Amino acid sequence: MKENFVIDLGQILDEVFEATRNFGESFQEEMKRGWNEKVDFYPSYSYPPVNVYITADKSMVLEFALAGFREEDLDLRFQGDYMIFSAKSPNLEPEGEVHYFKRRLKLKAIEAQRYFVPEDKYDREKVKATFINGVLRVVIPPNEIIETKDGIKIEIVREDA
């Protein structure tokens, strides 16, 4: 019997877009020019589907479609200017030998997806994450007081020719 050769485009795309680690700088540069909805500031992870938007009160909202996952298998944490999202793969494989007529539902583990959430602009102590009907909704409110870091003075010295 002939074996099928399967290419996981999702995994390939995840690796390609992993190269966009410094999109934070792009985000800040683009925001200086003004808002443009056609610019995608976040990595294009193909799995799971996610919406990222800002509300009128400047809260950042991330919505992940996670049908089949359990709440206890999800992990959210902050590291520097990033929110890291991971999830253990649900085991929904049927027992015994099966022959699929159609197989589109392929649940897999999610490992350390990074989402830019500037530490100085968002209040990490007041984050609210809810998991209802297979949708994880993370609301990150803005800081009430935006802390600005002091710049570094550059000394200019005169060089005589």
N, C-alpha and C positions, 0 to 999 in steps of 0.2 A: 504494500500500500504506500502511496506517495505521501510524504509529510509536507505540511504547509509551512512555508517560511514566512514568519510574521515580523514586521518592523514596527516597533512601538514609537510612533511619531511623537506622542506626548513626552516620552523620555528624551528623545532627541531635541525637541523644542525646549524642554526644561534646561538641558545642558547648554543650548545656544543662548538662551536668555539669562542664564546664570552669569554670563559675561557682563551683564548690565549692573554690576554691583555699585557703581558710583553714580547711579541715577539721581542721588540726593543733590549733587551739585547741579545737574541738569534741571531738576525741579526748582531749585532756588533761582537759577539764572532765568528760567522761563517765567517764573512768577514776577520777576522784576520787569519783564516786558508787558505783563498784563495777562489776563485769563484767556486761555484758548482750549476749548473742549476737545479739539481734534488731537491734542498732544496727550499721549499715554505716559503718565509719570511712573507707573508701577510695572514691575516685570510681568511679562505675559505668560504666567504659569498656565498651562493648558488644563490642569486638574488640581483642585476642583474649580468649578466656575466660581467667580467672585465678582462682586460689585464693590467699588470704592468711591465714596462721594463725601462731600462736605455739606452740612446743613446750614440753614440761615444763621444759627447761633455759633457757627464755626466749629461744630463738633465733627470729627472724622468718623465715618461709619464704614465698616467692612462687613459684607454679607457673604458667607461661604455656603454653597449648596453641598450638603454632606449626607445625602440619603444613604441609609445603611450603616452609618457610623453611630457609635454610642458616645454619650457625653464623657464617660470616664476614659475614653481612648483619645480625647482631644487635649492638646497642650498649647497654651499661649504664654509667652513671656516677652519681656523687653530686654534688649541688649543695645546699649548706646542709643542711636537714633532709629532703631529698627524694632518692629514687633515681629517675633519669630513664631510661626505657626507650624505645628507638626501634628500628625494623627497616626495611630496604629491602624493597620489594615483590618477591616472586618472580614471574618472568615465565613463566606456564604457559599463556598464550593459544595456542590452536591456530593454525597457519598457514593462510592462505587463508580463504575464506568458509565459515562453518559455521552450522548452524541447530540450536540446542539444543532438545531435548525437555524437559529439566529442567536448570536451572542454579541450584544452591545454593552451590557452592564459588566464592566470590569473595574472592581474596586481595588484600590492599591494604597499602600502606605504613603503618607505625605511627610517629607523630611525637610525640616528647617527652611520653609519658605519665608523670605524676608520682605517686610512691607515698611516703607519709609514713614516714620512717625517722629518728627523732630522733638527731641526731649525738651527743648526750651520752649516749645509752643503748645504742648499738650500735657494735661494733668493725668499722669499715670496712676495716681492714687484714687481717682474717681472713675476709672474705666468700668463699664458695665457690659458683660458678655452674657447673652441668653442663647439657649439652644432649644428651638421649638420646631417640631415637624421637619426635622432634618436640615434646618437652616440655622447656622451659627451667625448671630448678629453681634458685632463688637462696636460699641459706641465709646469714643475717646473724646471727652470734652476738652476745650481749649483751656490753657492756663489763664487764670484771672489776672495774674501779674506776669507779664512776659519779661523774663530775665535776659538781659543782654550781657554778653561777655565783654570785658574790657579789651580793647585792641592792644596791640603791641606797638609801641613807639619805635619807629625806624629812624635811627640817627643818620643825618646826612652830613657827610664830611666833605670838605673842599680839598680837592687834589690840585696842587699847583703843577702846572705843566713844565 
